[in-house]
Amino acid sequence: MDKGHEQRDIRIEVPVLARVEGEGALELDIQSGQISNVKLRIFEPPRFFEKFVEKHTCDDVIDMVARICGICPVAYQMSAAQAFESLFGIDPGQWVRDMRRVMYCGEWLQSHALHIHLLAAPDFLGFGSALEMAAKYPDEVRRGLMLQTLGNDLIALFGARSVHPVGLRVGGFYRAPSSAAVDAIRARLEQALPQAEALITWCASLDLPDDRQGFISVGLRHPQEYGIYSGNVVSDNGLDIDVADWDDHFREIHIPHSTALHAELDGEPYLVGPLARLNINLDRLPADTIEVLQRTGIAFPSNNMFHSMLARAVEIHMAVLEAISLLDGYREPERAWVDWQPKAGVAIGASEAPRGILWHRYDVDAGGHVTSARIVPPTSQNQGRIEQDIVQSLQAFGLDHDDDALRLRAETVIRNYDPCISCATHFLTLKVNRS
Amino acid sequence: MSAKPKIAVHKFSSCDGCQLAFLNLGETLLELPKLVDIVHFAEAGPMDEDQPVDVALVEGSVNTEHDLERIQRIRKNSRYLISIGACATSGGLQALRNMADADAWEKAIYAAPEHLDSLDTATPIAAHVRVDLALWGCPVNSRQVLSALRDLLFGVAPREETRPLCMECKRLGKVCTLVTQQAPCLGPVTQAGCGALCPSMGRACYACYGPSEQVNDRSLGRRFEGFGLLPVEVARRFHFINNAAPAFKAAGDRYRGEG
């Protein structure tokens, strides 16, 4: 179109973003060669989940919060279960801890594989969808779908199904998988390892934009493990706090153009999710994963946002290795849960959903019923960062590109975060006006 | 019309979990375009919401003014419309907001029910347009969705499931949680189709597949009370994932009244 006319006024609207989870839209104004307005509009209606869980038992809550997100239900169940267990002083033991971590690896596998292949990669290879992409890259798409299926099956091993699984309870699991089922999936995990390795190499070989930006990475960090199931909240600019102290540093703010709440760390936008997590957990990767990553020649920590997809591939490889090692020498326990007694108080728990930290806080009464709840999902934490990124990316890309190119670049930036809008809009304060 | 039937997958307010019945198909997903033309499926990529289609699959519940207008348009453009999952079919867990408002109203002495805007509710697709086939489940599974599509491609009407979960559970040889654990299992009043997942995990069914054909909630509720559940706890069993399905709504309301 009119390349070279930098001073034109442009308005770009993407009424419904394709290949994201949930319904969001983009509004972008460029006036006199400057970006004057950028809004990631989240208009999926508020879903009031925090209100729904009130008066319900803790075990009900585990089944309810899963329904906030069909793509990361395990994360919701894990953060909630840990919140209640920490309040009640329950230690479900090493077996439960390890097996929950395996189940969580399944969710990372399926969610990351889905995002890389069905949502993000078509952007970098010039296709509108994975189905179109499959005609030219059949092996790559098949490999992705195989890894996604493996992740789903790993969740179902513990939860009977991968979307809204039914296996988790306060104190452990309802039932332990049989040794035969574990052996079968462990064999598949081992077969998948070379594929996961090839995926890292493939993602590193894609022609990704080199878009370096300054941002704060925030994620969970554990003394021994890669931050998945638990850990302290750590940032690359010096924060290191217990999840219970979250409110001392993080604040949620309501922005008019969004039904999701934005979040700030000490007044600044920040990044959560695979890239942030990898940046602060590099020394927690298994040796084999580090070796594969080093061979790509791409150095981490990275401040190129487009390395998020590579970070997902790295986490897939880590998750496969982690699941293999935790399932090694598997033995069925006599019982898959421990008994517990409720206690009144504040229950706080957090874990790393595929898209970043998922923080829960519940007030619980003496009978074990929730009286109020607050949930901070990853996508609302990233929203401020996404808007910042769109401005910086488009400026680096060049505002003299035609409208279609600008629109595609902006959409690519958004999809790169794997935003989950269903999660982000799970809540808006329910106000009842009484006269 | 093209030789291949056209399908569309539409999303309303939801967790996106029922669309995963497609996106989680694995390699089978790559076979799908050989059978049908997917003209609209925002999460997967194709975007052409207003193109006339042979089959529309609708996820999610109606929550906004825009939803109201959009579902009419979708109905007009679709020969056969299938609601997929609890949100689309009964309003889903989200329909609890209808009751949350009611709760607030009960507590507030001066609030008047007429102030409750109908769009303050989450309602199923069938409350607004004709639905040709309802697939229950939170979430629906791939087998349900594919077998309905397969039936339609063969030119036969898909059959709706009406049997209770107990039939499926017994056939699969699962141990009855109601009898052996005195667990408040909703299997006797819940539609079959999930594969008796909860009983297979040794826990009580919580009715995510919605009500079966005949819901004998009085008898089952009495049994639950015999296990020691308070009326309000019995009410909560019915007012759960499919709280707005008429049979469960009525059962829950009755026990709530007793509490």
Interface residues (C-beta under 8 A of the other chain):
Chain A: V16 L17 A18 R19 V20 E21 G22 E23 E44 P45 R47 F48 K51 F52 K55 H56 D60 D63 M64 R67 I68 C69 G70 I71 P73 Q110 L114 L118 L119 P122 G128 S129 A130 L131 E132 A134 P138 V141 R142 L145 M146 Q148 T149 N152 G159 A160 R161 S162 V163 H164 V166 G167 R169 Y174 R175 C420 S422 L430 V432 R434 S435
Chain B: K11 S13 S14 C15 D16 G17 C18 Q19 L20 L23 N24 L25 G26 E27 L29 L30 L32 P33 I38 A42 E43 A44 G45 P46 M47 E49 N63 T64 D67 G92 L93 Q94 L96 R97 A100 D101 A104 W105 A108 I109 Y110 A111 C138 P139 N141 C194 G195 L197 C198 S200 M201 G202 R203 Y206 C208 R236 F240 I241
